[in-house]
Amino acid sequence: PIHANSLASITIELQDSIDDLSKENVDFKLVQVAKLEDGYFVLNDAFQDLDVDFNTELLAEEVEAICTKLSGYSMVGQTLVTDEEGKAVLEDVEEGLYFIDPVNINEYERMSPMLVSVPEWDGDTLNYDVLMYPKHRPFEKLIIKKIDRDSKDEILDSIEFTSFKDKDCTESLKTFKGNGTLSILMREDA
């Protein structure tokens, strides 16, 4: 049996991105999906329709499918916001299973929702201070170089590129400026 520990915590720590993007002000929603009772996960009332036994070993694909399903739920939870180092901590966490959803990535990379158990096994011991490193995926990058039409040499003077919402180029989204080369992350707002 696992005994209650009022000192449990969940820490989310973002890793550096390939493009050195800011890890600050990234919002996560945390929702307890199941409580830990007498060493077993018991689904909270709002999640009874999940039809999953979290007391068995689940494959990564199964966990991913559960997270996708949970993303569609309307849930009330706690919000965690990362600091300038990309860390967010929730203390005094009740034992159980938590769904963590990145609801606003701000300037950071794409991330998928995840499940975390509190406590979690660390070898042969239980760890009540759970540290999460969310998987992140970089955005595709569009690189635009200004070249001379005839010589094909790169021109290093100023360049400006504007993205538009519509094919008729009437509603602009964002303008990018640079010297000879532009590197644009293909985010939804680019």
C-alpha positions as CSV (number, residue, x, y, z in Angstrom):
1,P,0.0,0.0,0.0
2,I,1.0,3.6,-0.7
3,H,0.7,6.0,2.2
4,A,-0.5,9.5,1.9
5,N,2.1,12.2,1.7
6,S,1.1,15.8,2.0
7,L,4.4,17.0,0.7
8,A,3.9,15.8,-2.9
9,S,4.6,18.2,-5.8
10,I,4.7,18.4,-9.6
11,T,7.3,20.4,-11.3
12,I,7.2,21.1,-15.1
13,E,10.5,22.1,-16.6
14,L,10.8,23.1,-20.2
15,Q,14.0,22.2,-22.1
16,D,15.8,24.6,-24.4
17,S,14.4,24.7,-27.9
18,I,16.4,24.4,-31.1
19,D,15.6,28.1,-31.9
20,D,16.3,29.3,-28.4
21,L,12.7,30.4,-27.9
22,S,11.4,31.9,-24.6
23,K,10.2,29.3,-22.1
24,E,8.5,32.0,-20.0
25,N,4.7,32.4,-19.6
26,V,3.8,29.0,-20.9
27,D,0.4,27.9,-19.4
28,F,-0.5,24.4,-18.4
29,K,-3.8,23.1,-17.0
30,L,-3.5,20.4,-14.4
31,V,-6.5,18.2,-13.7
32,Q,-6.7,15.2,-11.3
33,V,-8.2,12.3,-13.3
34,A,-7.9,9.7,-10.6
35,K,-7.3,9.5,-6.9
36,L,-4.9,7.0,-5.3
37,E,-6.8,4.9,-2.8
38,D,-5.2,2.0,-1.0
39,G,-2.6,1.8,-3.7
40,Y,-5.0,1.8,-6.6
41,F,-6.1,4.5,-9.0
42,V,-9.8,5.3,-8.8
43,L,-11.3,7.5,-11.5
44,N,-12.9,10.7,-10.4
45,D,-16.6,11.0,-11.2
46,A,-16.1,13.3,-14.2
47,F,-13.9,10.7,-15.9
48,Q,-15.9,7.5,-15.3
49,D,-16.7,7.2,-19.1
50,L,-12.9,6.9,-19.9
51,D,-13.3,3.1,-19.6
52,V,-9.6,2.7,-18.8
53,D,-7.9,0.8,-15.9
54,F,-5.0,2.9,-14.9
55,N,-3.8,0.2,-12.5
56,T,-2.5,-1.8,-15.5
57,E,0.5,-1.1,-17.6
58,L,-0.5,1.1,-20.6
59,L,1.4,1.4,-23.9
60,A,2.6,4.8,-25.1
61,E,0.0,4.8,-27.9
62,E,-2.8,4.1,-25.4
63,V,-1.6,6.9,-23.1
64,E,-1.5,9.2,-26.2
65,A,-5.1,8.2,-27.2
66,I,-6.3,8.9,-23.6
67,C,-4.6,12.3,-23.6
68,T,-6.3,13.1,-26.9
69,K,-9.7,12.1,-25.5
70,L,-9.1,14.1,-22.3
71,S,-8.2,17.2,-24.4
72,G,-11.8,17.2,-25.6
73,Y,-13.2,17.3,-22.1
74,S,-14.4,20.6,-20.6
75,M,-12.4,20.5,-17.3
76,V,-11.8,22.8,-14.4
77,G,-8.3,22.5,-13.1
78,Q,-5.3,24.4,-11.8
79,T,-3.2,26.6,-14.1
80,L,0.5,26.6,-13.9
81,V,2.6,29.3,-15.6
82,T,6.3,28.9,-16.3
83,D,8.8,31.4,-15.0
84,E,11.7,32.9,-17.1
85,E,13.7,29.6,-16.7
86,G,10.7,27.5,-18.0
87,K,9.8,26.1,-14.6
88,A,6.4,25.8,-12.9
89,V,5.8,24.1,-9.6
90,L,2.6,22.9,-8.0
91,E,3.0,22.0,-4.3
92,D,0.9,20.1,-1.8
93,V,-0.4,17.8,-4.5
94,E,-2.8,15.0,-3.6
95,E,-1.7,11.6,-4.6
96,G,-3.3,10.5,-7.9
97,L,-3.1,10.6,-11.7
98,Y,-3.0,14.0,-13.3
99,F,-3.7,15.2,-16.9
100,I,-1.4,18.1,-17.9
101,D,-2.4,20.1,-20.9
102,P,-0.3,22.9,-22.5
103,V,-3.1,25.4,-23.1
104,N,-0.9,28.4,-24.2
105,I,2.6,27.8,-25.5
106,N,3.3,31.5,-25.7
107,E,6.6,31.8,-27.6
108,Y,7.7,28.2,-27.0
109,E,7.4,25.1,-29.2
110,R,4.5,22.7,-29.7
111,M,3.8,20.2,-26.9
112,S,1.4,17.3,-26.4
113,P,-0.7,16.8,-23.3
114,M,0.5,14.2,-20.8
115,L,-0.4,12.0,-17.8
116,V,1.6,11.9,-14.6
117,S,1.3,9.8,-11.5
118,V,2.0,11.2,-8.1
119,P,3.9,9.5,-6.6
120,E,5.9,7.8,-9.3
121,W,8.3,4.9,-9.1
122,D,12.0,5.8,-9.2
123,G,13.7,2.4,-9.3
124,D,12.6,0.7,-6.0
125,T,11.4,3.9,-4.2
126,L,8.4,6.2,-4.6
127,N,9.1,9.7,-5.6
128,Y,6.6,12.3,-4.3
129,D,8.3,15.2,-6.0
130,V,7.6,14.5,-9.7
131,L,9.6,16.3,-12.3
132,M,8.2,16.5,-15.8
133,Y,10.1,17.4,-19.0
134,P,7.4,17.8,-21.6
135,K,8.2,16.5,-25.1
136,H,8.4,19.4,-27.5
137,R,8.5,19.7,-31.3
138,P,10.0,22.5,-33.2
139,F,8.0,24.4,-35.8
140,E,9.0,24.0,-39.4
141,K,11.1,26.9,-40.6
142,L,10.8,28.8,-43.9
143,I,14.1,30.4,-45.0
144,I,13.8,33.2,-47.6
145,K,17.0,34.5,-49.3
146,K,17.1,37.6,-51.5
147,I,19.2,36.9,-54.6
148,D,20.1,38.8,-57.7
149,R,17.9,37.6,-60.6
150,D,20.8,37.4,-63.1
151,S,23.9,36.5,-61.1
152,K,22.0,34.4,-58.5
153,D,24.3,36.0,-55.8
154,E,22.8,36.7,-52.4
155,I,21.9,40.3,-51.8
156,L,22.6,41.3,-48.2
157,D,20.6,44.5,-48.1
158,S,17.2,44.7,-46.4
159,I,14.3,42.3,-47.2
160,E,10.7,42.4,-46.1
161,F,8.1,39.6,-46.3
162,T,4.5,39.8,-45.3
163,S,2.2,36.8,-44.7
164,F,-1.5,37.1,-45.5
165,K,-4.6,35.4,-44.2
166,D,-6.2,35.1,-47.6
167,K,-5.1,34.2,-51.1
168,D,-6.0,37.7,-52.4
169,C,-3.5,39.3,-50.0
170,T,-6.0,41.7,-48.5
171,E,-5.7,40.8,-44.8
172,S,-2.1,40.7,-43.6
173,L,-1.0,38.6,-40.6
174,K,2.6,39.5,-40.0
175,T,5.5,41.3,-41.6
176,F,9.1,40.0,-41.3
177,K,12.2,42.1,-41.9
178,G,15.8,41.1,-42.2
179,N,19.1,41.6,-44.1
180,G,19.3,39.3,-47.1
181,T,17.9,36.2,-45.4
182,L,14.7,35.7,-43.4
183,S,14.2,32.7,-41.1
184,I,10.5,32.3,-40.2
185,L,9.1,29.8,-37.8
186,M,5.9,28.4,-39.3
187,R,3.6,29.0,-36.3
188,E,-0.1,29.4,-36.7
189,D,0.2,33.2,-36.5
190,A,3.0,33.5,-39.2
